[in-house]
Amino acid sequence: MLMFDGVFGLALLGLWIFCIIDVITTPEDRCRNLPKVVWVLIVLLLTFVGSIVWLFAGRPWDAAAAGSKRAPAARRPADRRPVATNPDDDEEFLAGLRARAEEQRRRARRAEPHEDEPPAGPVS
């Protein structure tokens, strides 16, 4: 019984810490129903009940919070950071790779000695 109480207490502590961090890192305009400061106070002062209330009534439940597979730029148009994409789908990137590979092949052909020429260097 003591083991169950300890594990249950640790789980509640983990939930409370998660909710405090979640409230603090959630942008002010994304908090639902109450201002962010009020949510911080509710979660800090009411611990378990405040954490549950935050998860169901205050936390944003849009596609960003639900783990959507869309690109970050699609969720937040104001965010101008470049979004990582698959290089195989980027024709401009692939064309640049092809051009660079061809240039390296040309340089290698120029640097290789021809079969009918003697090797360069001192002759003994």
Order of alpha helices (4+ residues) and beta strands (2+ residues): alpha-alpha-alpha-alpha
